[in-house]
């Protein structure tokens, strides 16, 4: 079972160390200790807590049905457009999402910095990486 230090757990979820400690104190996350005696969090419990708390995250402002499960509500932070193509950057929680689309789509969707939008990702290829350490 993977064990993560509190700082690692906080970084992975985009919260502060204090938030992780509060979740531990509230009984939401079990802990252990590493070889150096530092407090650790069970990785599987953190994953379960993450899934549960994700449902309480930013609400999708659109009321549409979709087969795409990867929907990230966020704020448009930058739009760079020429006559044909545009680059739209969004801040979706702790993540920056960048989309390339036609300038016509940007105009049709009224995308500009400060707009609330949803980035929908449906890909046939998703690459998962690890450090390789066991």
N, C-alpha and C positions, 0 to 999 in steps of 0.2 A: 504494500500500500504506500503510495507516494506521500511524503510529508514535506510541507512547505513552511519556511520561516514566515513569520507574520509580515515582514516587509515584502517578501515575494508574493504572498497572498494578496496583499493590498495593491501592489502594482498590477497584478493580473486582473483584478476587478475594477481598477481605476478609482479606488477609495483610499482613505488615509489609514495609517497603521492604527490610529485610535478607533476607527470604525470597526476594524477587525477585532480589536481588543474588546470593544463594546459587545459585538456579536458573541464573542467567547464568554464574556461575563453574563450575558443574557441566556446562556445555555444553548445558543444556536449553532455553535461550532465546537466539536471536541478537540482537545489539544493533547500534545505529547511533548517530549523533549528530544533534541538531537544529541549527538555525542558530546557537544560542548555545553550541554545543559540549557541551551536556548529553547524557548517555547516554540513549538511547531503546530501546524494545523494539518489535519488529515485531508489530503488532496481530494478524495472521493466525497467527503462531507462538504468541502468547499465547492465542488462542482454541483452537488445537489442544491446547496444554498444559493449558488449563482443562478441556477435554472429557476428556482422558486422566486428569487427577487427580481429576475428579469421580467417576469410578468407584471411587476409593479413599476417598471421603468417608464420612460416617456411613452405616452399613448400615441398610437398611430392616428394622425389627424384626418386621415382619409377613411371613408366608409366604403371600401371596395372589396370585392371577393377576388382572391388571387391564389394561384397555385404556388407562388414563390413564398417560401417561409422566411427567407432572409430579408427582412424589411427593417430599415433603420431610419427612424424619424429623426430629423435634425434641422439645423439652421444653415441656409446657404450663406457661405462666408466670402465667396469670390466667384466672379464670372468673367472669363476672358473670351471674347467672341470676335471673329472676323466676319467676312461676308458669307462664309459657308459653314464653318465649324466653330464649336465653342467648348470650353473647358469649364465645368462647374464644380466647385469645391464645397463640401458640406461638412459641418461638425456634428457628428452623431454620437452624443455622449463623449467618451474619451477617444473616439475614433474619427479620423478624417477620411472621408470618402470622396473620390474624384471620379467624375463622369465626363466622357467625351460624347457630345451629341451635336446635332445640327443647330446652327444659329436660329433657324426657323423654330425649332422645338423650344429653345430658350424664350423666344418671343411669345410663342403660343402658351407656354406655361407661366409667363410673367415672372421668370426667375431673376432675382437680383439679390445682392447681399441683404440679409435680414428676412428673406422669405422663409417660411416654414415649408418643408417638403419631406418626402419619404424616398430614400434610396432603396430600390428593389434590386436584389442580386439573385440571378438564377444562372448558374454556370454548370456546365458539364464537367469542368475540371476545377477541383479545389485541392490545393497542395497543402499537406500538413507536414510540419517539420518539428523535430525535437533535437535536443543536444546530443542524443545518442547514448547518453550516460544511463546506466542502470542502477 
